[in-house]
Amino acid sequence: MPAETPNTLPVPMPLPDFRPVAPSSGVRSFTEPAREIPVIAEADVAVLGGGPAGVMAAVAAARNGARVVLVERHAYFGGMACAANVNIWHQLWSPDYQTKVIGGLPEEILLRLETLGAVRKHGPDGRGHYVICTESAKLAFDDMVVGSGVRILLHAWLAGAVRSENGAVEAAIVESKSGRGAIRAKVFVDATGDADLCARAGAPTTTGGANGKCQPPTLCFRIGGVDQEKAKAAGVNNGVIQRELFAHVMDYNGGKYPTFLWGAQSVWRPDELMLAGTRVPGVVCSKTDDFTRAEVEARYQMRWVLKHLKQFAGYEKLYLVDVGAQIGVRETRRIQGEYEITERELLEGVRFEDTIAQGVYPVDIHNPDGPGILFRHLDGVEREVAGDGSVSNRRWDGQIDGAPKRATPCYSVPYRSLIPRGLTNVLVAGRCVAATHEAAGALRVMINAMSFGHAAGLAAAAASTRHDGSVRAVDPSELRKQLKREGVPLLNPTPKLEAVGA
């Protein structure tokens, strides 16, 4: 009998632990000799992280007169949109589609994608969510960054921070193919998603919910060869697939299917879909071991899903087109900021005196421990989807079923939530803003992250050029005026509502 070749050797199921084990030699650490770190760049504003939030921060700062350096660990900008295949961006309009609440740079990137034919609008008059081509988005992000005069450093990873006694970050330390280098700036914007710069500078952070558990990450992938007409004629939809997947035990870990299956059709082809069909519970992706586990397990989970998908009408000939360059992370660290936004403030539509961004995406909590997902919408409705796809609806505001829906146009994010405690010249942009675990479930999506980036970039430019780097010296009323001049339709503060949410 011929010996098995390496390509046919079976992988043990459930998966064995594939992560490095603790050292057994007794040597637990090394002392690294002191060394000089060369300064590789100087700027007014340094932005760490080139995802949607970081790009908008860098562009806004550069267009407002600051010398800007943007550092990104991938080969391209766009973060989870371009690296993790997340091709759905959420709407710029209120839930009733009557009031525009998001504009400025997030709208500009969508217009740039439109010129490339790389976006599809949904909802009445195109005022709902957008499906984008994530490959074309790489080009649109390039154009915004390069065209705004931003200096860029790709394939570079934040490794540390040099902080003075007065709480100012003097330099960000990065690692690249050229080795270790320092970037000096008057103001830093932490757009790493995980609050990495703030954590390395010693600022206090919070991870996950009260128990430290985070919303689980999801690996997104693209499939082709799907006959959607055949699937529709056979009554096959996401709900049918969800129930079937949940009825089986997964081979890779012996557990139940833990996620909420969703996705979107490609901008270009009707037979191609992006599927967010995986979820890895019990990990915190700001920890390297957990991040490693999440990446590998998600790919095995994806393979199990693909095998079962081929049993459905319309999916028999599916093939794998692309797997995200990394798993999509929903939650890790958040800063402890000058102001922490709560879920109730979002749902009640509190408008702060220093509001610098608005949003409408619902509170969206993926169960950290397994199947299930919970949505709380601005209109007062709460919707829970169980692992078998069954849906239960109720009201989060105490009203009876069938009561009139709430008419809240949006929620608001104050400038104070971008300012980390203990640091004088740092702002954050993206999902690591100061918010509770529940509020972060709404704020974490990319359209919101881009709005935070726009505001952070304007504030960083003002702080670096007019306030000697102090982000707290920036006048929020002047910041709001500049945002409005740049197309952000900020609503007027409502002190009565702020008091309700306090």
N, C-alpha and C positions, 0 to 999 in steps of 0.2 A: 504494500500500500504506500503510495508516494507520500512524502512528508508534506505537511501543510506549509504553504508559503507565508511570509510575514503578512501579506495582504489579506489572508483568510483566517488568521488566528483570531479566535473569538475574544471579545472584551467581556470580562466578568460582569454579570448583572445581578443585583444592583451594583452600581459603580463602586469600586474601592476608593478609599481616600487617596487622592493623587497629589496632595500638597506636601511640601517639605516637612520633615519631622524635626522636632526640637533637637539641638545638638547633643550628642552623647559624650563628646570629648572632654567636657568640663570647662571648655573655653566658652564663655558667654558673651564676651565683648572684646573689642580691640580699641586702643586709644589711637586716634588718627593724629599724626603729627601736625602741628600748626603750619599753615601755609598761606602765602599771599594769594589772594583771589583777584585777578585782573578785572578792572571795570571795562565792560565790553560795550556799554551804551549809557548815555545820559539823556534825560528828557525832562520836560515839565510834568508829563503824565505818563506813567507806565501802567499798561493794562495787562494783567495776567489771566490768560484764557481767551481764546478766539472763537468761542461759541457765539450764538446770536446776541447774547447780552454783551459780551466783550467787544464784538465788532461794533455794535451801536455806540458803546462808550468811547471807543477809540475814534470812530468817525465824528461823533459829536464834539469831542474835545479838540480834534485837529481842525475841524471847520470853524471853531471858535478861537483860533489863534494859538493853541498850545502845540508844543513839539511833543509828539506822541510815539511811544514804542509799544507794539503789541506782540505778546509772546504766546505761542500756541504749540502744543505738543504733537498735533497731527501734521499732515502735509498740506492741509487746507483748513479753511475756516468753516464755521457752521455748526460745530459741536454735535449735539445729538441729532440735529436735522440731517447732517451730512455723514456723520460717522455711524449713526445708529439707525438710519433708514426711517426716521420718524417724519412721515410726509404729510401729516395733518397739522395745519396751523389754524388757530381758532379766531373767531369773528372780531371785527372792529366795532360792531354795533351792539346796542342794547338788546336784551332778550326779545323785545317786541319789534326789533329792526327799525325803530323810528328815530333813535338818537345815536349819533356817532360818538363813541367814547374813547377810541384809540386812533391815533394818527401819527404824524411825524415820521421818524425813521422806520418803524415797523411797516408803515404803509408804503414807504419808498421801496423797500426791498421787494414787496409784493408787486409793485408797479414794474420794477426791473424784471421780475420773473415773467410778468405778463408780456413784456416786449420780447422775451425769448420764447413765448408760447408755452411756458413751462409751469402754468398754474391753472387749476380749474376751480371756479367759484361755485358755491352752493348757497341755498337759501333764497328767499324772496329778493329779487333784483340783485342777486349776487352778494347779499349782505350777510350771509352765513359764514361757515368755515371754508377753508381753502385746502385743496390737495395740491401739493407741489411736486415737481421733479427734483429730488434731492441731489442728483448729479448736476443739474443746471444751477442749483442754488450755490454750488461751489464757485461757479463763474460770477454770479451776481454778487456774492460776498467779496470776491476778489476785486471787482470793479469799485465797490463802495470803499474798500480799504485803501487800495492803491490810488484811486482817483481823489481821495481826500488828503493824500500826502502823509499817510501813516507809515512809519518805519516798522518793518515786520521781522520777526525771528521765529521761524518754524522749526519743528523737531527739537524743541527746547522745553524742558520740564522744570517747574518750580521745585527747588530743593531746600530753600531756607530763607530766612530774613534776618537782616541786621537792624536791631531796634535800639534807639537811644533811650536814656533814662526818662526823658519827658514824654515818651510814648509815640515818638515819630519813627516811622520806618525809614531808615536811611538807604537801604538797598535791598533788592530782591536777588537771591542767589539762584541761578538756573544751571542745569546740567544739559549739555548738548553733545553732539559728536566732537566738538572742539574741546570738551572738558567743562570745567566749572568756571562760571563768570558771574560778575555782579552787574546789576542794572540800577543806576541811581536815578531818582526822580524826586520832584517836590511833592507829588501826590501819586498814590497808587490806587488802582481799582482792582479789587479782587473779584474776578469773573470766572473763577475756577469751578464754580458749581458746588464745591465741597468746602468752601471757606478755607482753603489751604493756606493762603497767605496770612490770613488773620490768625489761624491756629499756630502757624510757625512763628508768628510775631508775639505769641503769648496772650492774645485776646481771648476772652471767654466765649465758648460756643456750646451749642446744645445739639444732641444727636437724636433723631427720631422722636417718638412720643414720650409719655411719662415713664414708660418702661424701657426706653432706649431702643425699641424696635422701630425699624424703618419700613416705609412702603417698599415692597419688593421690586427689583429691577426686571425688565423685560427685554429679551432679544427679539428684534424685528428682522424679518427676512422677506425676500420677494420670491414669488413663484410665478411661473408661466405655464401656458398650455391649458388654462382653465376655460371650459366652455360654459360661460355664465348663463346663456339661454337654456342650455340643457339642464343645468342645475336648477334654474328657476322653474322650468316646466315640471321637474321632478319634486318640487317643493323643498329643495335643499337651500337652507340659509344658515346664517351664523348660529341661530338658536338651535336648529336641528343638529348641527355639527357639535355645538357645545354639549348638548345632552348626551350625545353618543360618546364623545371623548371622556366625559365625566363618569360614564358607566364602566369604564375600564381602569385597570391598574397599570400604571406606567412601568415599563421594564427598567428604566435607568435608576429608579430609587424605590420601587415597590409601593409608591403612594398614589393618591388620587390626583387627577389633572387639576392643578392649582390656580388656573388663571381664567380670565374673562376674554374670550376670543373676539378680536375686532380687527379691522383693517380697512383698506381703501384701494380702489382700482387705480392703476397707473394712469398718469396724465396722457400717455402715448398709446397704450394698447389695452383693448378690452379683455384680452385673455391673460393679463398680468396683474397680480395683486400684491400689495404689501400686507403682510399679516403680523400682528402683534400677538403671536400665539404661544408665548412662553411666559413663565414667571418663576423666579427662584426665591422662595421665602427664607427667612432666617439669616439674611446676610446684611452687612453694613459695608457698602462699597467704598468707603473711605479707609477701610482696612484691606491691606494687600491680599491676605489669605482669603478673606471673604470675596473680594473682587475676582480672584483667580477661580474660586469655586463656582461663582455665579457664571462666569464666561463659559467654562467647560460644561457644567451641568445644563446650561441653557441650550447648548448645541445638541446634546444628547436628547433633551426634551423636544427640541425642534424636529429631530429625526423621527422620534416616536409620533409626533403630530403628522408629519408628512406621510408616514406609512399608513396611518388611519385615514387621512384625507383622500387617498387614492381609492378608497372603498365607496366614495360618494359619487353619484351621477354628476358628470361635468368635470370631475377632478381626476378621472382615471389616467389621463395623460400628463398630469402636472409634472413639472421639473423645477428644480431649484435654480433660481437666477442669481441670487446674491444674498449674502449674510452680512448683517451689520458689522462694521469693523470693530465695534465694541457693543456691549450690552447697554441698553438704555436705562440710566439711573434716575429714579424718581426722587430719592431723598437720602441725604446723609447728614452732614453738619449744617447748622444754621448759626448765624452770629447771635450773640446777645447784644442787641442794639440799644440805641437811645429810646426806642419805642418798639414794643412787641405787638404786632397786629394779632387780634383774636378772630376766631371763626365768627363769633356773633357780630363783630364790627363789620366784617365782610358781608354777611347775609343781611344785616340791617341797612347796608348802604351808607355807612358813616362817611361823611366827607370832611376831611381834616383841613385845617388852615394851611398846612404845608403839603397838601396832596401834590404829588409829582407824577402819578401814574394811576390809571384806572383799568378795570378789567371786568369781564363777565363770565369767565369760565367757572363752572360750579366747583364747590368743594368735592373732591374726587379722591376717595380713600380706598386703595387696594389693600385688602386684608394682609397684614404683615405675616400671618401664620399659615395661610393657605387659601382656599377658594373664597370667592366673594368680593364684591365691590359695592361701595356706597356713594351715592351722589346726593348733594344738597344744592338745590338750585335757588337762584335769586327770587324766583316767583313763589317760593314757599313750599315747593314740592320736594319730597325726599324719596329717592328711588334706590332700592337695594336689589342687586342681582346675585343670586346664589350660585353655587358651583354647577348645579344642573341646568342653569340658564333661566330658572323661574324668577319672576320679577314681582316685588311687592312695592306698592306706592302708598305713601302717607304724607302728612304735613309735618315739617320741622318746627313750624311757628305756632303749633297748638290749635290751629283752625281745623274744622271738620272737613272731611273729604267733600269735594264739590264746592267749597267756599271760593269766593273770587280770588284769583291769583294776585300776588303782590306785584306792584308796578315799579320795583326798584330798577333804575336804569343801569347801575354799575356799582362796583365797590371801588374803594380808593386806597392808595398806599402813600403814607407820609414820607417826606424826605428823611425824617429821623430814623426810619427803619433801615436806611442804607448806611448808617453810621455805626461802626462797631465800638463798643465800650473799650476804653483803655488805649485807643489809638487816635492820634491827632490828625494824621494826613492820609487816611485810608477810607475808601468807600467800597461798598459791595454792589454787585449787580448780578441778577439771576436768581436761582432758586434758594440761595443761602441768605436772603434778606431776613431780618428779625421778624419772626412769626411763630405762632404755635404750630404744633404738628398738624392740626386740623386746617388752620388757615393756609399753611404751606401746601395742602392738597389742592387748593385753588390757584395759588400764586405761581406754582412751579412751571407752568406751561410756557412755550417759547414766545408767544406773542406778548405775554406779560414780561418775560425776561428781557425782551428787546426794549420794552418801554422803560424798565428800570435802568437798562444800559444807557438809553438816550439821556435820561435825567442825570445819571451818575457822571456821564461824560461832560455834560454842560457844567455841572457843579465842580468837577475836577479841574476843568479849564479855568473857571473863575477862581477857585482856591489857589491854583498854582501861579496865576498871573496877577492876582489882585490882593490875595490874603496870605501870602507867605506860606502857602501850603495848608492852612487851617481849614478843614472841611466844615467845621462848626461856625466859622465866620461867614459862610455863604448865606446870603439873605434868601430865604425860601420864596418870598414874594417876588423878588427879582428873577429867581430861577423859574417860577411859574410863568412870569411874563415872557421869558425867553422861550420856554417850551411852547407857549401859545403862538409866538411868532414863527416857530418852526413847525406849526401844523398840528400840535397836540390839543385836542378839544376839551380842556379841563373844565369841569363844571364848577360852579361857585361853591365854596364851603357852606355847610349848613350846621351852625353851632348847636342847634337843638338836637340834631341827629347825633352829633359827636357826643353830647352829654348822655344820650340814651345808651351808646355803646361803651361808655367809659367804665 
